[in-house]
Amino acid sequence: MKEPNLELEIVDNNKAILVVECPDCGDKSNFLLDEVSPGTSVLCNCGGVLDLTDNNLKSIEQKFNELNKNNP
Ligand SMILES: [Zn+2]
């Protein structure tokens, strides 16, 4: 079990995309932030299991909220 690197991307219609990067192979997978729930694990192409923890997702959601505040 590994902690992935998470990034936030905002696309046109103000949707939040969660980018999950594998710390081992650098592979990136995209998910809709709405559709990921805490405790979910993502299986990477390299066979690594990436855990999306409550804390990780919370910090991404905070980021998203802050961005929304700045761009109403
Ligand atoms: Zn990987």
N, CA, C, O and the ligand as a Tripos MOL2 file, in Angstrom:
@<TRIPOS>MOLECULE
protein
  289   287    73     0     0
PROTEIN
NO_CHARGES

@<TRIPOS>ATOM
      1 N           0.8380   -1.1880    0.0000 N.3       1 MET1
      2 CA          0.0000    0.0000    0.0000 C.3       1 MET1
      3 C           0.8820    1.2500    0.0000 C.2       1 MET1
      4 O           1.7910    1.3920    0.8170 O.2       1 MET1
      5 N           0.5890    2.1380   -0.9280 N.am      2 LYS2
      6 CA          1.4130    3.3380   -1.0680 C.3       2 LYS2
      7 C           0.5420    4.5720   -1.0880 C.2       2 LYS2
      8 O          -0.6400    4.5140   -1.4290 O.2       2 LYS2
      9 N           1.1430    5.6940   -0.7170 N.am      3 GLU3
     10 CA          0.4480    6.9620   -0.8330 C.3       3 GLU3
     11 C           0.7750    7.5850   -2.1740 C.2       3 GLU3
     12 O           1.9370    7.8730   -2.4620 O.2       3 GLU3
     13 N          -0.2280    7.7910   -2.9860 N.am      4 PRO4
     14 CA          0.0150    8.3890   -4.2990 C.3       4 PRO4
     15 C           0.2300    9.8940   -4.1900 C.2       4 PRO4
     16 O          -0.1150   10.5100   -3.1810 O.2       4 PRO4
     17 N           0.7960   10.4690   -5.2240 N.am      5 ASN5
     18 CA          0.8260   11.9310   -5.3250 C.3       5 ASN5
     19 C          -0.4730   12.3800   -5.9750 C.2       5 ASN5
     20 O          -0.8470   11.8900   -7.0400 O.2       5 ASN5
     21 N          -1.1480   13.3050   -5.3350 N.am      6 LEU6
     22 CA         -2.4280   13.7590   -5.8610 C.3       6 LEU6
     23 C          -2.3130   15.1720   -6.3970 C.2       6 LEU6
     24 O          -1.6600   16.0350   -5.8110 O.2       6 LEU6
     25 N          -2.9700   15.3820   -7.5330 N.am      7 GLU7
     26 CA         -3.0280   16.7270   -8.1010 C.3       7 GLU7
     27 C          -4.4640   17.0340   -8.4510 C.2       7 GLU7
     28 O          -5.2850   16.1450   -8.6750 O.2       7 GLU7
     29 N          -4.7410   18.3370   -8.4890 N.am      8 LEU8
     30 CA         -6.0850   18.7660   -8.8220 C.3       8 LEU8
     31 C          -6.0610   19.4740  -10.1610 C.2       8 LEU8
     32 O          -5.2150   20.3330  -10.4080 O.2       8 LEU8
     33 N          -7.0000   19.1050  -11.0270 N.am      9 GLU9
     34 CA         -7.1240   19.8050  -12.3020 C.3       9 GLU9
     35 C          -8.5620   20.2330  -12.4650 C.2       9 GLU9
     36 O          -9.4920   19.4790  -12.1800 O.2       9 GLU9
     37 N          -8.7280   21.4610  -12.9310 N.am     10 ILE10
     38 CA        -10.0830   21.9490  -13.1840 C.3      10 ILE10
     39 C         -10.2930   21.9890  -14.6950 C.2      10 ILE10
     40 O          -9.4830   22.5540  -15.4300 O.2      10 ILE10
     41 N         -11.3730   21.3930  -15.1420 N.am     11 VAL11
     42 CA        -11.6790   21.4180  -16.5620 C.3      11 VAL11
     43 C         -12.8350   22.3740  -16.8240 C.2      11 VAL11
     44 O         -13.5270   22.8220  -15.9100 O.2      11 VAL11
     45 N         -13.0170   22.6700  -18.1140 N.am     12 ASP12
     46 CA        -13.9260   23.7330  -18.5980 C.3      12 ASP12
     47 C         -15.1330   24.0160  -17.7280 C.2      12 ASP12
     48 O         -15.2970   25.1220  -17.2120 O.2      12 ASP12
     49 N         -15.9680   23.0150  -17.5690 N.am     13 ASN13
     50 CA        -17.2400   23.2360  -16.8970 C.3      13 ASN13
     51 C         -17.0940   23.2180  -15.3830 C.2      13 ASN13
     52 O         -18.0190   22.8510  -14.6580 O.2      13 ASN13
     53 N         -15.9070   23.6240  -14.9150 N.am     14 ASN14
     54 CA        -15.6470   23.7410  -13.4840 C.3      14 ASN14
     55 C         -15.7330   22.4080  -12.7500 C.2      14 ASN14
     56 O         -16.1070   22.3400  -11.5790 O.2      14 ASN14
     57 N         -15.3790   21.3650  -13.4680 N.am     15 LYS15
     58 CA        -15.3500   20.0590  -12.8200 C.3      15 LYS15
     59 C         -13.9530   19.8010  -12.2880 C.2      15 LYS15
     60 O         -12.9540   20.1640  -12.9090 O.2      15 LYS15
     61 N         -13.9030   19.1730  -11.1360 N.am     16 ALA16
     62 CA        -12.6190   18.8770  -10.5230 C.3      16 ALA16
     63 C         -12.1760   17.4750  -10.9140 C.2      16 ALA16
     64 O         -12.8980   16.4960  -10.7280 O.2      16 ALA16
     65 N         -10.9830   17.4090  -11.4540 N.am     17 ILE17
     66 CA        -10.4030   16.1210  -11.8160 C.3      17 ILE17
     67 C          -9.2780   15.8210  -10.8400 C.2      17 ILE17
     68 O          -8.3920   16.6440  -10.6090 O.2      17 ILE17
     69 N          -9.3340   14.6430  -10.2820 N.am     18 LEU18
     70 CA         -8.2790   14.2060   -9.3810 C.3      18 LEU18
     71 C          -7.2640   13.3900  -10.1870 C.2      18 LEU18
     72 O          -7.6010   12.3840  -10.8120 O.2      18 LEU18
     73 N          -6.0210   13.8540  -10.1530 N.am     19 VAL19
     74 CA         -4.9640   13.1360  -10.8560 C.3      19 VAL19
     75 C          -4.1510   12.3640   -9.8190 C.2      19 VAL19
     76 O          -3.5580   12.9460   -8.9110 O.2      19 VAL19
     77 N          -4.1390   11.0600   -9.9750 N.am     20 VAL20
     78 CA         -3.4310   10.2000   -9.0340 C.3      20 VAL20
     79 C          -2.1520    9.7060   -9.6950 C.2      20 VAL20
     80 O          -2.1870    9.0010  -10.7040 O.2      20 VAL20
     81 N          -1.0270   10.0880   -9.1100 N.am     21 GLU21
     82 CA          0.2510    9.6960   -9.6950 C.3      21 GLU21
     83 C           0.9320    8.6430   -8.8350 C.2      21 GLU21
     84 O           1.0770    8.8020   -7.6230 O.2      21 GLU21
     85 N           1.3400    7.5800   -9.4790 N.am     22 CYS22
     86 CA          2.0180    6.4930   -8.7770 C.3      22 CYS22
     87 C           3.4300    6.9250   -8.4030 C.2      22 CYS22
     88 O           4.1750    7.3950   -9.2620 O.2      22 CYS22
     89 N           3.8110    6.7730   -7.1350 N.am     23 PRO23
     90 CA          5.1550    7.1820   -6.7090 C.3      23 PRO23
     91 C           6.2390    6.2670   -7.2650 C.2      23 PRO23
     92 O           7.4100    6.6460   -7.2900 O.2      23 PRO23
     93 N           5.8740    5.0880   -7.7050 N.am     24 ASP24
     94 CA          6.8570    4.1320   -8.2070 C.3      24 ASP24
     95 C           7.1690    4.3270   -9.6840 C.2      24 ASP24
     96 O           8.3320    4.4420  -10.0720 O.2      24 ASP24
     97 N           6.1180    4.3650  -10.5090 N.am     25 CYS25
     98 CA          6.3570    4.3860  -11.9500 C.3      25 CYS25
     99 C           5.9670    5.7140  -12.5850 C.2      25 CYS25
    100 O           6.2620    5.9480  -13.7570 O.2      25 CYS25
    101 N           5.2990    6.5980  -11.8170 N.am     26 GLY26
    102 CA          4.9520    7.9040  -12.3520 C.3      26 GLY26
    103 C           3.7370    7.9100  -13.2490 C.2      26 GLY26
    104 O           3.4050    8.9370  -13.8410 O.2      26 GLY26
    105 N           3.0730    6.7790  -13.3580 N.am     27 ASP27
    106 CA          1.8540    6.6950  -14.1470 C.3      27 ASP27
    107 C           0.7570    7.5520  -13.5240 C.2      27 ASP27
    108 O           0.6260    7.6140  -12.3010 O.2      27 ASP27
    109 N          -0.0320    8.2160  -14.3780 N.am     28 LYS28
    110 CA         -1.1040    9.0570  -13.8540 C.3      28 LYS28
    111 C          -2.4650    8.5340  -14.2880 C.2      28 LYS28
    112 O          -2.6490    8.1140  -15.4310 O.2      28 LYS28
    113 N          -3.4020    8.5650  -13.3720 N.am     29 SER29
    114 CA         -4.7760    8.2190  -13.6970 C.3      29 SER29
    115 C          -5.6670    9.3720  -13.2800 C.2      29 SER29
    116 O          -5.4360   10.0180  -12.2570 O.2      29 SER29
    117 N          -6.6900    9.6230  -14.0840 N.am     30 ASN30
    118 CA         -7.6120   10.7160  -13.7860 C.3      30 ASN30
    119 C          -8.9560   10.1860  -13.3130 C.2      30 ASN30
    120 O          -9.4760    9.1970  -13.8300 O.2      30 ASN30
    121 N          -9.5000   10.8700  -12.3200 N.am     31 PHE31
    122 CA        -10.8250   10.5250  -11.8140 C.3      31 PHE31
    123 C         -11.6030   11.8060  -11.5840 C.2      31 PHE31
    124 O         -11.0230   12.8590  -11.3200 O.2      31 PHE31
    125 N         -12.9130   11.7090  -11.6850 N.am     32 LEU32
    126 CA        -13.7390   12.8360  -11.2680 C.3      32 LEU32
    127 C         -13.7050   12.8850   -9.7500 C.2      32 LEU32
    128 O         -13.9090   11.8730   -9.0810 O.2      32 LEU32
    129 N         -13.4440   14.0830   -9.2080 N.am     33 LEU33
    130 CA        -13.3280   14.1940   -7.7560 C.3      33 LEU33
    131 C         -14.6230   13.7540   -7.0710 C.2      33 LEU33
    132 O         -14.5980   13.1670   -5.9900 O.2      33 LEU33
    133 N         -15.7550   14.0480   -7.7180 N.am     34 ASP34
    134 CA        -17.0550   13.6590   -7.1630 C.3      34 ASP34
    135 C         -17.1850   12.1580   -6.9860 C.2      34 ASP34
    136 O         -17.9080   11.6780   -6.1130 O.2      34 ASP34
    137 N         -16.4780   11.4340   -7.8220 N.am     35 GLU35
    138 CA        -16.7310    9.9980   -7.8900 C.3      35 GLU35
    139 C         -15.7770    9.1620   -7.0550 C.2      35 GLU35
    140 O         -15.9380    7.9460   -6.9470 O.2      35 GLU35
    141 N         -14.7840    9.8130   -6.4660 N.am     36 VAL36
    142 CA        -13.8870    9.0370   -5.6180 C.3      36 VAL36
    143 C         -14.3130    9.1750   -4.1620 C.2      36 VAL36
    144 O         -14.6760   10.2600   -3.7060 O.2      36 VAL36
    145 N         -14.2640    8.0830   -3.4580 N.am     37 SER37
    146 CA        -14.6040    8.1500   -2.0470 C.3      37 SER37
    147 C         -13.3940    7.7270   -1.2290 C.2      37 SER37
    148 O         -12.5780    6.9160   -1.6630 O.2      37 SER37
    149 N         -13.3000    8.3010   -0.0290 N.am     38 PRO38
    150 CA        -12.1730    7.9730    0.8450 C.3      38 PRO38
    151 C         -12.0960    6.4790    1.1040 C.2      38 PRO38
    152 O         -13.1180    5.8060    1.2350 O.2      38 PRO38
    153 N         -10.8870    5.9740    1.1740 N.am     39 GLY39
    154 CA        -10.7100    4.5590    1.4230 C.3      39 GLY39
    155 C         -10.6370    3.7330    0.1570 C.2      39 GLY39
    156 O         -10.4340    2.5190    0.2030 O.2      39 GLY39
    157 N         -10.8050    4.4030   -0.9820 N.am     40 THR40
    158 CA        -10.7150    3.7170   -2.2630 C.3      40 THR40
    159 C          -9.2520    3.4040   -2.5790 C.2      40 THR40
    160 O          -8.3580    4.1900   -2.2640 O.2      40 THR40
    161 N          -9.0240    2.2770   -3.1890 N.am     41 SER41
    162 CA         -7.6850    1.9650   -3.6600 C.3      41 SER41
    163 C          -7.6950    1.8960   -5.1740 C.2      41 SER41
    164 O          -8.6400    1.4000   -5.7870 O.2      41 SER41
    165 N          -6.6300    2.4010   -5.7590 N.am     42 VAL42
    166 CA         -6.4990    2.3940   -7.2130 C.3      42 VAL42
    167 C          -5.3610    1.4480   -7.5690 C.2      42 VAL42
    168 O          -4.2780    1.5140   -6.9880 O.2      42 VAL42
    169 N          -5.6190    0.5740   -8.5220 N.am     43 LEU43
    170 CA         -4.5790   -0.3470   -8.9570 C.3      43 LEU43
    171 C          -3.8350    0.2690  -10.1370 C.2      43 LEU43
    172 O          -4.4380    0.6400  -11.1440 O.2      43 LEU43
    173 N          -2.5240    0.3710   -9.9950 N.am     44 CYS44
    174 CA         -1.7120    0.9740  -11.0460 C.3      44 CYS44
    175 C          -1.2700   -0.0910  -12.0360 C.2      44 CYS44
    176 O          -1.3050   -1.2880  -11.7510 O.2      44 CYS44
    177 N          -0.8510    0.3790  -13.2140 N.am     45 ASN45
    178 CA         -0.3510   -0.5230  -14.2490 C.3      45 ASN45
    179 C           0.8430   -1.3450  -13.7870 C.2      45 ASN45
    180 O           1.0500   -2.4680  -14.2460 O.2      45 ASN45
    181 N           1.6350   -0.7730  -12.8650 N.am     46 CYS46
    182 CA          2.8350   -1.4580  -12.4000 C.3      46 CYS46
    183 C           2.5060   -2.4780  -11.3180 C.2      46 CYS46
    184 O           3.3900   -3.1900  -10.8410 O.2      46 CYS46
    185 N           1.2410   -2.5500  -10.9300 N.am     47 GLY47
    186 CA          0.8500   -3.5090   -9.9100 C.3      47 GLY47
    187 C           0.7910   -2.9080   -8.5240 C.2      47 GLY47
    188 O           0.4080   -3.5830   -7.5680 O.2      47 GLY47
    189 N           1.1670   -1.6450   -8.4030 N.am     48 GLY48
    190 CA          1.1180   -0.9740   -7.1090 C.3      48 GLY48
    191 C          -0.3070   -0.6290   -6.7310 C.2      48 GLY48
    192 O          -1.1370   -0.3230   -7.5870 O.2      48 GLY48
    193 N          -0.5780   -0.6830   -5.4400 N.am     49 VAL49
    194 CA         -1.8960   -0.2950   -4.9430 C.3      49 VAL49
    195 C          -1.7870    1.0810   -4.3000 C.2      49 VAL49
    196 O          -1.0310    1.2790   -3.3480 O.2      49 VAL49
    197 N          -2.5510    2.0240   -4.8310 N.am     50 LEU50
    198 CA         -2.4950    3.3970   -4.3410 C.3      50 LEU50
    199 C          -3.7270    3.6900   -3.5170 C.2      50 LEU50
    200 O          -4.8550    3.5250   -3.9800 O.2      50 LEU50
    201 N          -3.5020    4.1250   -2.2960 N.am     51 ASP51
    202 CA         -4.6160    4.3810   -1.3880 C.3      51 ASP51
    203 C          -5.0260    5.8420   -1.3950 C.2      51 ASP51
    204 O          -4.1960    6.7370   -1.2330 O.2      51 ASP51
    205 N          -6.3030    6.0660   -1.5840 N.am     52 LEU52
    206 CA         -6.8450    7.4130   -1.4690 C.3      52 LEU52
    207 C          -7.4310    7.5550   -0.0810 C.2      52 LEU52
    208 O          -8.5580    7.1330    0.1800 O.2      52 LEU52
    209 N          -6.6530    8.1520    0.8070 N.am     53 THR53
    210 CA         -7.0970    8.2490    2.1920 C.3      53 THR53
    211 C          -7.9930    9.4580    2.3930 C.2      53 THR53
    212 O          -8.0320   10.3770    1.5740 O.2      53 THR53
    213 N          -8.6890    9.4310    3.4710 N.am     54 ASP54
    214 CA         -9.5640   10.5300    3.8630 C.3      54 ASP54
    215 C          -8.7990   11.8550    3.8750 C.2      54 ASP54
    216 O          -9.2660   12.8570    3.3350 O.2      54 ASP54
    217 N          -7.6170   11.8460    4.4970 N.am     55 ASN55
    218 CA         -6.8100   13.0590    4.6000 C.3      55 ASN55
    219 C          -6.3860   13.5890    3.2410 C.2      55 ASN55
    220 O          -6.4800   14.7860    2.9700 O.2      55 ASN55
    221 N          -5.9210   12.6880    2.3920 N.am     56 ASN56
    222 CA         -5.5060   13.0810    1.0520 C.3      56 ASN56
    223 C          -6.6300   13.7610    0.3010 C.2      56 ASN56
    224 O          -6.4420   14.8180   -0.3010 O.2      56 ASN56
    225 N          -7.8080   13.1430    0.3410 N.am     57 LEU57
    226 CA         -8.9380   13.6770   -0.4080 C.3      57 LEU57
    227 C          -9.4030   14.9960    0.1850 C.2      57 LEU57
    228 O          -9.8210   15.8990   -0.5400 O.2      57 LEU57
    229 N          -9.3280   15.1040    1.5040 N.am     58 LYS58
    230 CA         -9.7680   16.3430    2.1350 C.3      58 LYS58
    231 C          -8.9170   17.5210    1.6930 C.2      58 LYS58
    232 O          -9.4440   18.5990    1.4180 O.2      58 LYS58
    233 N          -7.6220   17.3280    1.6230 N.am     59 SER59
    234 CA         -6.7620   18.4460    1.2350 C.3      59 SER59
    235 C          -7.0200   18.8300   -0.2170 C.2      59 SER59
    236 O          -6.9260   20.0050   -0.5720 O.2      59 SER59
    237 N          -7.3430   17.8580   -1.0550 N.am     60 ILE60
    238 CA         -7.6700   18.1710   -2.4560 C.3      60 ILE60
    239 C          -8.9870   18.9360   -2.5180 C.2      60 ILE60
    240 O          -9.1160   19.9010   -3.2710 O.2      60 ILE60
    241 N          -9.9630   18.5000   -1.7240 N.am     61 GLU61
    242 CA        -11.2550   19.1850   -1.7340 C.3      61 GLU61
    243 C         -11.1310   20.6150   -1.2340 C.2      61 GLU61
    244 O         -11.7900   21.5250   -1.7370 O.2      61 GLU61
    245 N         -10.2710   20.7990   -0.2290 N.am     62 GLN62
    246 CA        -10.0360   22.1500    0.2780 C.3      62 GLN62
    247 C          -9.4660   23.0400   -0.8120 C.2      62 GLN62
    248 O          -9.8850   24.1840   -0.9880 O.2      62 GLN62
    249 N          -8.5130   22.5000   -1.5290 N.am     63 LYS63
    250 CA         -7.9010   23.2230   -2.6380 C.3      63 LYS63
    251 C          -8.9720   23.6460   -3.6390 C.2      63 LYS63
    252 O          -9.0010   24.7880   -4.0970 O.2      63 LYS63
    253 N          -9.8340   22.7150   -3.9610 N.am     64 PHE64
    254 CA        -10.8870   22.9710   -4.9340 C.3      64 PHE64
    255 C         -11.8160   24.0810   -4.4370 C.2      64 PHE64
    256 O         -12.1890   24.9730   -5.1990 O.2      64 PHE64
    257 N         -12.1850   24.0190   -3.1640 N.am     65 ASN65
    258 CA        -13.0470   25.0440   -2.5930 C.3      65 ASN65
    259 C         -12.3920   26.4160   -2.6210 C.2      65 ASN65
    260 O         -13.0440   27.4250   -2.8890 O.2      65 ASN65
    261 N         -11.0870   26.4390   -2.3380 N.am     66 GLU66
    262 CA        -10.3820   27.7060   -2.3660 C.3      66 GLU66
    263 C         -10.3370   28.2810   -3.7740 C.2      66 GLU66
    264 O         -10.4980   29.4860   -3.9670 O.2      66 GLU66
    265 N         -10.1200   27.4220   -4.7450 N.am     67 LEU67
    266 CA        -10.1100   27.8780   -6.1350 C.3      67 LEU67
    267 C         -11.4540   28.4480   -6.5230 C.2      67 LEU67
    268 O         -11.5310   29.4530   -7.2300 O.2      67 LEU67
    269 N         -12.5160   27.8070   -6.0610 N.am     68 ASN68
    270 CA        -13.8620   28.2770   -6.3730 C.3      68 ASN68
    271 C         -14.1290   29.6460   -5.7620 C.2      68 ASN68
    272 O         -14.8020   30.4890   -6.3530 O.2      68 ASN68
    273 N         -13.5840   29.8460   -4.5640 N.am     69 LYS69
    274 CA        -13.7660   31.1330   -3.9160 C.3      69 LYS69
    275 C         -13.1090   32.2470   -4.7190 C.2      69 LYS69
    276 O         -13.6490   33.3450   -4.8600 O.2      69 LYS69
    277 N         -11.9320   31.9310   -5.2370 N.am     70 ASN70
    278 CA        -11.1940   32.9490   -5.9730 C.3      70 ASN70
    279 C         -11.7820   33.2260   -7.3540 C.2      70 ASN70
    280 O         -11.6010   34.3110   -7.9070 O.2      70 ASN70
    281 N         -12.4830   32.2430   -7.9040 N.am     71 ASN71
    282 CA        -13.0780   32.4120   -9.2310 C.3      71 ASN71
    283 C         -14.5780   32.1300   -9.1860 C.2      71 ASN71
    284 O         -15.0290   31.0620   -9.6010 O.2      71 ASN71
    285 N         -15.3290   33.0740   -8.6910 N.am     72 PRO72
    286 CA        -16.7700   32.8290   -8.5480 C.3      72 PRO72
    287 C         -17.4720   32.7670   -9.9080 C.2      72 PRO72
    288 O         -18.6850   32.5680   -9.9690 O.2      72 PRO72
    289 ZN          2.8050    2.4490  -10.8710 Zn       73 ZN73
@<TRIPOS>BOND
     1     1     2 1
     2     2     3 1
     3     3     4 2
     4     3     5 am
     5     5     6 1
     6     6     7 1
     7     7     8 2
     8     7     9 am
     9     9    10 1
    10    10    11 1
    11    11    12 2
    12    11    13 am
    13    13    14 1
    14    14    15 1
    15    15    16 2
    16    15    17 am
    17    17    18 1
    18    18    19 1
    19    19    20 2
    20    19    21 am
    21    21    22 1
    22    22    23 1
    23    23    24 2
    24    23    25 am
    25    25    26 1
    26    26    27 1
    27    27    28 2
    28    27    29 am
    29    29    30 1
    30    30    31 1
    31    31    32 2
    32    31    33 am
    33    33    34 1
    34    34    35 1
    35    35    36 2
    36    35    37 am
    37    37    38 1
    38    38    39 1
    39    39    40 2
    40    39    41 am
    41    41    42 1
    42    42    43 1
    43    43    44 2
    44    43    45 am
    45    45    46 1
    46    46    47 1
    47    47    48 2
    48    47    49 am
    49    49    50 1
    50    50    51 1
    51    51    52 2
    52    51    53 am
    53    53    54 1
    54    54    55 1
    55    55    56 2
    56    55    57 am
    57    57    58 1
    58    58    59 1
    59    59    60 2
    60    59    61 am
    61    61    62 1
    62    62    63 1
    63    63    64 2
    64    63    65 am
    65    65    66 1
    66    66    67 1
    67    67    68 2
    68    67    69 am
    69    69    70 1
    70    70    71 1
    71    71    72 2
    72    71    73 am
    73    73    74 1
    74    74    75 1
    75    75    76 2
    76    75    77 am
    77    77    78 1
    78    78    79 1
    79    79    80 2
    80    79    81 am
    81    81    82 1
    82    82    83 1
    83    83    84 2
    84    83    85 am
    85    85    86 1
    86    86    87 1
    87    87    88 2
    88    87    89 am
    89    89    90 1
    90    90    91 1
    91    91    92 2
    92    91    93 am
    93    93    94 1
    94    94    95 1
    95    95    96 2
    96    95    97 am
    97    97    98 1
    98    98    99 1
    99    99   100 2
   100    99   101 am
   101   101   102 1
   102   102   103 1
   103   103   104 2
   104   103   105 am
   105   105   106 1
   106   106   107 1
   107   107   108 2
   108   107   109 am
   109   109   110 1
   110   110   111 1
   111   111   112 2
   112   111   113 am
   113   113   114 1
   114   114   115 1
   115   115   116 2
   116   115   117 am
   117   117   118 1
   118   118   119 1
   119   119   120 2
   120   119   121 am
   121   121   122 1
   122   122   123 1
   123   123   124 2
   124   123   125 am
   125   125   126 1
   126   126   127 1
   127   127   128 2
   128   127   129 am
   129   129   130 1
   130   130   131 1
   131   131   132 2
   132   131   133 am
   133   133   134 1
   134   134   135 1
   135   135   136 2
   136   135   137 am
   137   137   138 1
   138   138   139 1
   139   139   140 2
   140   139   141 am
   141   141   142 1
   142   142   143 1
   143   143   144 2
   144   143   145 am
   145   145   146 1
   146   146   147 1
   147   147   148 2
   148   147   149 am
   149   149   150 1
   150   150   151 1
   151   151   152 2
   152   151   153 am
   153   153   154 1
   154   154   155 1
   155   155   156 2
   156   155   157 am
   157   157   158 1
   158   158   159 1
   159   159   160 2
   160   159   161 am
   161   161   162 1
   162   162   163 1
   163   163   164 2
   164   163   165 am
   165   165   166 1
   166   166   167 1
   167   167   168 2
   168   167   169 am
   169   169   170 1
   170   170   171 1
   171   171   172 2
   172   171   173 am
   173   173   174 1
   174   174   175 1
   175   175   176 2
   176   175   177 am
   177   177   178 1
   178   178   179 1
   179   179   180 2
   180   179   181 am
   181   181   182 1
   182   182   183 1
   183   183   184 2
   184   183   185 am
   185   185   186 1
   186   186   187 1
   187   187   188 2
   188   187   189 am
   189   189   190 1
   190   190   191 1
   191   191   192 2
   192   191   193 am
   193   193   194 1
   194   194   195 1
   195   195   196 2
   196   195   197 am
   197   197   198 1
   198   198   199 1
   199   199   200 2
   200   199   201 am
   201   201   202 1
   202   202   203 1
   203   203   204 2
   204   203   205 am
   205   205   206 1
   206   206   207 1
   207   207   208 2
   208   207   209 am
   209   209   210 1
   210   210   211 1
   211   211   212 2
   212   211   213 am
   213   213   214 1
   214   214   215 1
   215   215   216 2
   216   215   217 am
   217   217   218 1
   218   218   219 1
   219   219   220 2
   220   219   221 am
   221   221   222 1
   222   222   223 1
   223   223   224 2
   224   223   225 am
   225   225   226 1
   226   226   227 1
   227   227   228 2
   228   227   229 am
   229   229   230 1
   230   230   231 1
   231   231   232 2
   232   231   233 am
   233   233   234 1
   234   234   235 1
   235   235   236 2
   236   235   237 am
   237   237   238 1
   238   238   239 1
   239   239   240 2
   240   239   241 am
   241   241   242 1
   242   242   243 1
   243   243   244 2
   244   243   245 am
   245   245   246 1
   246   246   247 1
   247   247   248 2
   248   247   249 am
   249   249   250 1
   250   250   251 1
   251   251   252 2
   252   251   253 am
   253   253   254 1
   254   254   255 1
   255   255   256 2
   256   255   257 am
   257   257   258 1
   258   258   259 1
   259   259   260 2
   260   259   261 am
   261   261   262 1
   262   262   263 1
   263   263   264 2
   264   263   265 am
   265   265   266 1
   266   266   267 1
   267   267   268 2
   268   267   269 am
   269   269   270 1
   270   270   271 1
   271   271   272 2
   272   271   273 am
   273   273   274 1
   274   274   275 1
   275   275   276 2
   276   275   277 am
   277   277   278 1
   278   278   279 1
   279   279   280 2
   280   279   281 am
   281   281   282 1
   282   282   283 1
   283   283   284 2
   284   283   285 am
   285   285   286 1
   286   286   287 1
   287   287   288 2
@<TRIPOS>SUBSTRUCTURE
     1 MET1         2 RESIDUE 1 A MET
     2 LYS2         6 RESIDUE 1 A LYS
     3 GLU3        10 RESIDUE 1 A GLU
     4 PRO4        14 RESIDUE 1 A PRO
     5 ASN5        18 RESIDUE 1 A ASN
     6 LEU6        22 RESIDUE 1 A LEU
     7 GLU7        26 RESIDUE 1 A GLU
     8 LEU8        30 RESIDUE 1 A LEU
     9 GLU9        34 RESIDUE 1 A GLU
    10 ILE10       38 RESIDUE 1 A ILE
    11 VAL11       42 RESIDUE 1 A VAL
    12 ASP12       46 RESIDUE 1 A ASP
    13 ASN13       50 RESIDUE 1 A ASN
    14 ASN14       54 RESIDUE 1 A ASN
    15 LYS15       58 RESIDUE 1 A LYS
    16 ALA16       62 RESIDUE 1 A ALA
    17 ILE17       66 RESIDUE 1 A ILE
    18 LEU18       70 RESIDUE 1 A LEU
    19 VAL19       74 RESIDUE 1 A VAL
    20 VAL20       78 RESIDUE 1 A VAL
    21 GLU21       82 RESIDUE 1 A GLU
    22 CYS22       86 RESIDUE 1 A CYS
    23 PRO23       90 RESIDUE 1 A PRO
    24 ASP24       94 RESIDUE 1 A ASP
    25 CYS25       98 RESIDUE 1 A CYS
    26 GLY26      102 RESIDUE 1 A GLY
    27 ASP27      106 RESIDUE 1 A ASP
    28 LYS28      110 RESIDUE 1 A LYS
    29 SER29      114 RESIDUE 1 A SER
    30 ASN30      118 RESIDUE 1 A ASN
    31 PHE31      122 RESIDUE 1 A PHE
    32 LEU32      126 RESIDUE 1 A LEU
    33 LEU33      130 RESIDUE 1 A LEU
    34 ASP34      134 RESIDUE 1 A ASP
    35 GLU35      138 RESIDUE 1 A GLU
    36 VAL36      142 RESIDUE 1 A VAL
    37 SER37      146 RESIDUE 1 A SER
    38 PRO38      150 RESIDUE 1 A PRO
    39 GLY39      154 RESIDUE 1 A GLY
    40 THR40      158 RESIDUE 1 A THR
    41 SER41      162 RESIDUE 1 A SER
    42 VAL42      166 RESIDUE 1 A VAL
    43 LEU43      170 RESIDUE 1 A LEU
    44 CYS44      174 RESIDUE 1 A CYS
    45 ASN45      178 RESIDUE 1 A ASN
    46 CYS46      182 RESIDUE 1 A CYS
    47 GLY47      186 RESIDUE 1 A GLY
    48 GLY48      190 RESIDUE 1 A GLY
    49 VAL49      194 RESIDUE 1 A VAL
    50 LEU50      198 RESIDUE 1 A LEU
    51 ASP51      202 RESIDUE 1 A ASP
    52 LEU52      206 RESIDUE 1 A LEU
    53 THR53      210 RESIDUE 1 A THR
    54 ASP54      214 RESIDUE 1 A ASP
    55 ASN55      218 RESIDUE 1 A ASN
    56 ASN56      222 RESIDUE 1 A ASN
    57 LEU57      226 RESIDUE 1 A LEU
    58 LYS58      230 RESIDUE 1 A LYS
    59 SER59      234 RESIDUE 1 A SER
    60 ILE60      238 RESIDUE 1 A ILE
    61 GLU61      242 RESIDUE 1 A GLU
    62 GLN62      246 RESIDUE 1 A GLN
    63 LYS63      250 RESIDUE 1 A LYS
    64 PHE64      254 RESIDUE 1 A PHE
    65 ASN65      258 RESIDUE 1 A ASN
    66 GLU66      262 RESIDUE 1 A GLU
    67 LEU67      266 RESIDUE 1 A LEU
    68 ASN68      270 RESIDUE 1 A ASN
    69 LYS69      274 RESIDUE 1 A LYS
    70 ASN70      278 RESIDUE 1 A ASN
    71 ASN71      282 RESIDUE 1 A ASN
    72 PRO72      286 RESIDUE 1 A PRO
    73 ZN73       289 GROUP 0 **** ****
